[in-house]
Each structure stands twice: as structure tokens, then as C-alpha cells.
Amino acid sequence: MSGTEIIIIGAGAAGLAAGVKLAEAGKSLLILEARDRIGGRVHTVRDEHWPFPLEFGAEFVHGRPTESWELIHRAGLRAYDVSNDHWQSRDGKPLKESEGWSQLDEVMQRLDRVKKKDKSFLDFLKEECPDLSPAAKAMAKAFVEGLDAADATLVSARSIGDSESDGDTFDADKPFRIIDGYDRLIESLAKPLVPTTIELSAVVSSIQWSRGNVKIETRDGRRFEAERAIITLPIGVLQAPGGETGAVRFDPLLPQRMSEAINQMRMGPVVKVLLRFNLAFWEEGAWRDLAFLHSPGAVFPTWWTMLPWRVPLLTAWAGGPAAAALSDRPAGEVLDAALGTLAPLLDVKESMLRTELAAWHVSDWQVDPYARGAYAFALVGGADAATTLVQPIDQTLYFAGEAAHSGYTGTVAAAIASGRRAARQVLL
């Protein structure tokens, strides 16, 4: 396409944010998106039989990052505070604010001890938290593997500490939901872009580049050319072996520093099951005000309701190794695992759950060739990988996305911030 100054690869939050900023500056641009929709790992589905829009991907707004809230306010979206009570189950009975959860802050505060010498989060727990209870360490491990979708034996403890510190600046531990659906935020973000700016179902297969020139080819043989490119592909896609769906070939290869940074990260797996029941049966007894339920070591270690909205909807969540064990299995098997986990937690019969179950959906981002996971985490020694990803290559290639954000990663806000940063770099 002649006359195009910048091509952006990916119409997720990062690519759209970059595109808007460049369009406002009067730049000619084109966004290439592999899927037949915008949003990337924000995927909202509406079904009249469900009480809320279904969030197959991102669900929560973590804290009050300006990147998210300015869009929420500008679009007139409705968001609400999610109840942040965390429970466990003891013999099928609710245990509020367990010892493990109450000591979680103490564990996280000790992450300052690994500033100079990085180690895995599991080694950190063993070496820096020997005096804390097994329950506290089990909860901390489950927290990191769930929230960060990371393997505690691999993830950089320093990166977890850096992320926690950055999250403290905007109260990231306080979750919110967008009643109207997360895709409404994406639509608001994309609104300034004219429809012709975005080309859907354009699966990029190769990027040939030299200083001041980028030639891009898609799997169906289309070719595009521009002066520069912003690449917002997930880490899992950048690591995909050549020849696989979604994999991209760079010619010439990326500089060693960039390749090393990409390989110092991994894509965290997440499997999520949405369950709609005929009635919110858990509200009939001691579980009435259930918000979040944790069971470290369970097949599905984390559960939540839609509280404060009282609707018959439960979500099962597995991240890290728990998700890896479930990934790419038949949906019916994953449902069986979810119901088999839930029954003893709430002290109900699995047969009752099956009788009351009205609808369900399994979301597994690892099997999506254009995501290959939920979001990125840094390996030991890779806490600074994101600072390398933000550095342009020959003022020609720029990287953005939640993985290319130095700070609280793995969020829509991080993706938006990274896209705007890449656009500023292009405009320098």
C-alpha cells in the first residue's frame, strides 16, 4: 500500500492505542489484524440467555490506571467495585480471611530482598520466608500462579516485586468490572480510527525490514509496505516456531538483544470456565456473600461470583501449571474437572450441580494461535526484558503490548500505555 507511513500489526488494545495517537498526529497508517474482530485478548460475547456480557478474555479493571478510566469516563461506561473478600473452604464450610491470605502482604513485602540477585518465586519462598506458615506460602504460590499465570519454579521473583510496587501506585489490588462489557472500552478506544485504517483477517507471515522501510506479507499473499512498523504481537506468537499458524518470520532476524529479551519471557496459560446455573444456590446458606474462593492445589484453584450483583453465575479460574494441565483438553473434560472441584468446596453433590447447570463455556487462550497464552511473565534473570522490548530497532521497528510495558504487566491498561509509548517514539 503506497503512501502508508506506519503499519501496526495487531488491533488489540496496544495497536489501537498506538493508531489513535498516530492518527491524531496526522500520520498515514494501516493496522493489520489476524482475527476477524478487533480487541485481541479482550473478547466479549453477548448472549441473551446470560445475565451479563461474557468475558472470554480480560474481565477486570485492576485498580485505577488512567489509561483505562479515561476511556471508561469518556465513553460513559458503567463500572462497579467488585467485592474483594477472599475466602477458603474448610470441610465445605466458608473460612474468611484465612491465615494464608492474611500473611500474603508480608510475603510480597519481602520481595525487596531479591532486588540485587534474582531467583524463582518458589526459591524466594523457601529462602526468604522460612518463618512463615506453610499456609501462607501455599497461598502466595497460588496467588502468583493464578494472578500472574506464571510457573512459580520459573517466574522471576524480582519481576513480581517490581510489578507489585508499580501496582501500588494505582491501587491495582482493587478490582472493578465494566457492566457494559470490556469490548465497549475497546470500541471507545478505536472510535477515532476510520474503518479503512484496520484490515481484519490479515495474518502476517513475514516482515522484511531495513532502515526506513518495512515490507510485510500475509499468509494469503497480500503485501504491504511502509516506512516503519509497530509490532504488538503477544510474546507467545513472537516465539512461535516457523511454519506454525500465526508465526512471523523476520528478515533479517531481530538483533540479538531483542531476541534474548523475547526469550526471557513466557506466555502464561489460563483456563477459564463460565458456569450459569438456574439459581444462585450458594446464596441459600453460609456462602451467601461469596466473592472470591481460593483452594490452593485444586484443579481449579480460584473461583468467583459476580458479587455485588447477585446472579447465578460462577467463574472457575486456573493459571500457570494448573492451567497447563487443563489446556487443549476436550471442553467436556474441563467442565467435569470444574464441577468436580466445586462440589466438595461448597459441600454439595456434583449431581446437583449438573442438574442446576443451565449453560457453560470454556476459554483456553493457549489454543488460540494468535495469542498462545493469556499474558506474559518474566523468567529468572528476565526482569528487565521489557525495558529492552521498548527500545526501537533502527528507528524502524517498534514493539508494544502488555509484555512490552515496564511496570504492572498483563493488563489492558499496560497494553494501552505501551501502544501510546510506541507511538510517541515514532513521532520523535
Helices and strands as residue ranges (DSSP letters): E 6-9, H 13-24, E 29-32, E 44-45, E 54-55, E 60-62, H 66-74, E 79-81, E 86-90, E 93-96, H 99-102, H 104-109, G 110-114, H 121-128, H 134-147, H 157-168, E 175-178, H 182-190, G 195-197, E 198-199, E 204-210, E 213-218, E 223-226, E 228-231, H 235-238, E 249-251, H 256-263, E 265-268, E 270-277, G 281-284, E 292-294, E 302-304, E 313-319, H 321-326, H 331-346, H 350-356, E 357-364, G 365-367, E 375-378, H 385-389, E 397-399, G 402-404, H 412-427
